Amino acid sequence: MTDSKDSTSNHKMQAGTAAVWSAQQANDWYQAQGWLTGADYIPSNAVNQLEMWQKETFSPDLIDKEFQLAENIGFNTMRVFLHSLVWKEDADGFKKRIDQFLTIAEKHHIKPMFVFFDDCWNKQASPGPQPAPKTGVHNSGWVQDPGQPRSEDTTIFPELEKYVTDIMTTFKSDKRILAWDLYNEPGNNGKANKSMPLLKAVLKWAHAVRPDQPITVGLWKWDLEDLNKVQIAGSDIISYHDYETPDWHQRVVQLLKAFGRPVICTEYMARTRKSLFSNTLPMLKKENVGAINWGFVEGKTNTIYAWDSPMPDGGEPKLWFHDIFRKDFTPYKQDEVDLIKKLNGKQ
């Protein structure tokens, strides 16, 4: 991590933008939420963010059923990716679908965290029908936002600013929303500091709106020091990703707590890497760190397969990488579901 002296920048932003929450304000907010548990969520019938949100494939009935599963095991949040192309094609319709999604979530006592930009997986996206998943390949259809090299093209920033500002302004006081995660894994796919201009821009745009909900940009790679400094400085609450074993994961938690702000893990749980519910979730609860694992219901994202271990025959891997429930909504591992329910006070 960066030197501790950099933490003083938590309380300041560049001139002309609204202030980051004070540590006290952030901690008061966090205490009011209760312990946060949930998953990175996409409906099981969607291969990517566009298929989730476009009018033709938006599936409120399925979302309702899957959120009932989440409520049953005590989940109270879901981290959910938006996409700028859906807004560009149909801004009003997109906002109506977000509102409908939030109504379903509220019914099941779930407050989503929405994600704007993303540097992960496929470099380019197109509106309309999305590609079928590649057999046995993890997240074969997931798309970056705004893409590569589009994320480095400052001439499109005014349009992206309109997108972020429109969505955040529409929902800035909506109590059904937990938080805003502005940029998933900036610098991924070899971009490194090429993502810096967009990262700084989206922080500026978000703070100009200054929603009632907290803002965050999750840390995910410790050697991206320049990006990490900006992410920490612009975040009301600290979020991060960690797929390590719990001994290493706990050290990360202890370091991040030094900032004196709430800490939420927005990605963890990869069984073949020994990041498990059984060894990690109890640690996160003990540390009072929010716990959002990747994957919920087995589906078109193919995240039962590991990042780097495709299975061309499409068979079931010996050990699932992500996900909690099978397509028929039965648990992949009953003992995991029992543990989640127990830690969430559901049994």
Summary of the structure (lengths in Angstrom):
residues: 347
radius of gyration: 18.7
end to end distance: 38.7
largest distance: 55.3
contacts: 1183
relative contact order: 0.16
helix: 41%
strand: 13%
